[in-house]
């Protein structure tokens, strides 16, 4: 396996990680910002208030995005195994 092939597999892996984790991270960020905005507007300074809505939103996003995430990971594994079978 040449250094270029290693870089291609690593680049594909990083892109797959971004595609799989991206929706969850974006939803967590948006929910956190919205809750922080509500806390700032109402002057409620409870630090644990963010956790339950964020966990529920991330879980709902996970349930919705799970088929896409599985397909992306399956595609990556298929590409890696095709390289292994072809010997490079």
C-alpha positions as CSV (number, residue, x, y, z in Angstrom):
1,X,0.0,0.0,0.0
2,X,1.5,3.3,-1.1
3,X,1.5,6.4,1.1
4,X,-1.1,8.0,-1.2
5,X,-3.4,5.0,-0.6
6,X,-3.0,5.4,3.2
7,X,-3.8,9.1,2.9
8,X,-6.9,8.3,0.7
9,X,-8.2,5.8,3.3
10,X,-7.5,8.2,6.2
11,X,-9.2,11.2,4.3
12,X,-12.2,9.0,3.6
13,X,-12.4,8.0,7.2
14,X,-12.2,11.5,8.5
15,X,-14.9,12.6,6.1
16,X,-17.1,9.7,7.1
17,X,-16.7,10.6,10.8
18,X,-17.7,14.2,10.1
19,X,-20.8,13.0,8.1
20,X,-21.8,10.6,10.9
21,X,-21.2,12.8,13.9
22,X,-22.1,16.1,12.3
23,X,-25.9,16.0,12.6
24,X,-25.6,15.1,16.3
25,X,-23.1,17.8,17.0
26,X,-25.1,20.5,15.2
27,X,-28.3,19.6,17.1
28,X,-26.4,19.6,20.4
29,X,-24.9,23.0,19.6
30,X,-28.3,24.5,18.5
31,X,-30.2,23.2,21.6
32,X,-27.4,24.4,23.9
33,X,-27.4,27.9,22.3
34,X,-31.2,28.1,22.5
35,X,-31.3,27.0,26.2
36,X,-28.5,29.5,27.0
37,X,-30.4,32.3,25.3
38,X,-33.5,31.4,27.4
39,X,-31.4,31.3,30.5
40,X,-29.9,34.7,29.7
41,X,-33.3,36.3,28.9
42,X,-35.0,34.9,32.1
43,X,-31.8,35.2,34.3
44,X,-32.1,31.6,35.4
45,X,-28.6,30.5,36.0
46,X,-29.1,26.8,36.6
47,X,-26.2,25.0,35.0
48,X,-27.9,21.6,34.8
49,X,-30.9,22.9,32.9
50,X,-29.2,22.3,29.6
51,X,-28.6,18.6,29.9
52,X,-32.0,17.0,29.7
53,X,-33.2,18.9,26.6
54,X,-29.9,18.4,24.9
55,X,-29.9,14.7,25.6
56,X,-33.5,14.3,24.4
57,X,-32.8,16.3,21.2
58,X,-29.6,14.3,20.5
59,X,-31.4,11.1,21.1
60,X,-34.3,12.1,18.7
61,X,-31.7,13.1,16.1
62,X,-29.9,9.8,16.5
63,X,-33.1,7.9,16.0
64,X,-33.9,9.9,12.8
65,X,-30.4,9.9,11.4
66,X,-29.5,6.3,12.3
67,X,-30.3,4.8,8.8
68,X,-28.1,7.5,7.2
69,X,-25.3,6.9,9.7
70,X,-25.4,3.2,9.2
71,X,-25.3,3.6,5.4
72,X,-22.4,5.9,5.6
73,X,-20.4,3.6,7.8
74,X,-21.4,0.6,5.7
75,X,-20.2,2.4,2.6
76,X,-16.9,3.3,4.2
77,X,-16.3,-0.3,5.3
78,X,-17.2,-1.5,1.8
79,X,-14.6,0.8,0.2
80,X,-11.9,-0.2,2.7
81,X,-12.6,-3.9,2.2
82,X,-12.5,-3.5,-1.6
83,X,-9.0,-2.0,-1.2
84,X,-8.0,-4.9,0.9
85,X,-9.3,-7.5,-1.5
86,X,-7.7,-5.8,-4.4
87,X,-4.4,-5.7,-2.6
88,X,-4.0,-2.0,-2.3
